[in-house]
Amino acid sequence: MRSNTKEPAKRFKTPYQITCTCYSTAEDERQSLAVGLLDGAILILDLALGLEKFFVEKHPSAVTALAFFEERILISGSVDGRVNLCDLDSKDQKRVYKCQNVQDTKIPIASVAVGDFGIGVAVDIEGNCRFYDFYRLRKLCK
């Protein structure tokens, strides 16, 4: 005999709680997908080979925005207002520039974008912009 009471739906916890993604393709047929996770980690997958290519150093909180510059620099923003630039061509991705928002206000990053001339921008939820130089891996201005 069936009961008329409905059981609550079971919640499945996924191994990767994805918060954002970014796709990039290069001239030599490489295809990469950067995946930002809730725990602050970033995975870079090689879609042509179907393998994990890199595990980038974690943000302290959830990743909110990602963008590639020429498939070699990854800019990422997080909930705590931090922006990281990672040189993916460096050995073990050890060359990372970390920049936290001034005055420790921790305003979440809403989006990041890259330009053709090696300049990137991160915009927080209050509309503040920060500009970055991808060739020197440093912050230019706010």
Residue pairs with C-beta under 8 A, 6 or more apart in sequence:
16 35
16 37
16 43
17 37
17 38
17 39
18 35
18 36
18 37
18 38
19 36
19 37
19 38
19 62
19 63
19 64
20 35
20 36
20 63
20 64
20 65
20 66
21 33
21 34
21 35
21 36
21 66
22 33
22 34
22 36
22 66
22 67
22 68
22 74
23 31
23 32
23 33
23 34
24 31
24 32
24 33
24 34
24 68
24 71
25 31
25 32
25 71
26 32
26 70
26 71
29 48
30 46
30 48
30 71
31 46
31 47
31 48
32 44
32 45
32 46
32 47
32 53
32 68
32 71
33 44
33 45
33 47
34 42
34 43
34 44
34 45
34 66
34 68
34 74
34 76
35 42
35 43
35 44
35 45
36 42
36 62
36 63
36 64
36 65
36 66
36 76
37 43
37 62
37 63
38 62
39 58
39 62
40 58
40 59
40 60
40 61
40 62
40 63
40 78
41 55
41 56
41 58
41 59
41 63
42 55
42 56
42 58
42 59
42 63
42 66
42 74
42 76
42 86
43 52
43 54
43 55
43 56
44 52
44 53
44 54
44 55
44 56
44 74
44 88
45 51
45 52
45 53
46 52
46 53
54 88
54 93
56 74
56 76
56 84
56 86
56 88
56 93
56 96
57 84
57 86
57 93
57 96
59 76
59 78
59 80
59 82
59 84
60 78
60 80
60 82
61 78
61 79
61 80
61 82
62 78
62 79
63 76
63 77
63 78
64 77
64 78
64 79
64 108
64 109
64 110
65 76
65 77
65 109
65 110
65 111
65 112
65 122
66 74
66 75
66 76
66 77
66 112
67 74
67 75
67 112
67 113
67 114
67 120
68 74
68 114
69 75
69 114
69 118
69 120
69 134
70 134
71 88
72 87
72 88
72 89
73 85
73 86
73 87
73 88
73 114
73 120
73 134
73 137
74 84
74 85
74 86
74 88
75 83
75 84
75 85
75 112
75 114
75 120
75 122
75 132
75 134
76 83
76 84
76 86
76 112
77 83
77 108
77 109
77 110
77 111
77 112
77 122
77 124
78 84
78 108
78 109
79 106
79 108
79 109
80 100
80 106
80 108
81 100
81 101
81 105
81 106
81 107
81 108
81 109
81 124
82 98
82 99
82 100
82 101
82 109
83 98
83 99
83 109
83 112
83 122
83 130
83 132
83 139
84 96
84 97
84 98
84 99
85 96
85 97
85 99
85 120
85 132
85 134
85 137
86 93
86 95
86 96
86 97
87 93
87 95
87 96
87 137
95 137
97 132
97 137
97 138
97 139
99 130
99 132
99 139
100 106
101 107
101 124
102 142
107 124
107 125
107 126
107 128
108 124
108 125
109 122
109 123
109 124
109 125
110 123
110 124
110 125
111 122
111 123
112 120
112 121
112 122
112 123
113 120
113 121
113 123
114 120
114 134
115 121
118 133
118 134
118 135
119 131
119 132
119 133
119 134
119 140
120 131
120 132
120 134
121 129
121 130
121 131
121 132
122 129
122 130
122 132
123 129
128 142
129 142
130 139
130 141
130 142
131 139
131 140
131 141
131 142
132 138
132 139
132 140
133 139
133 140
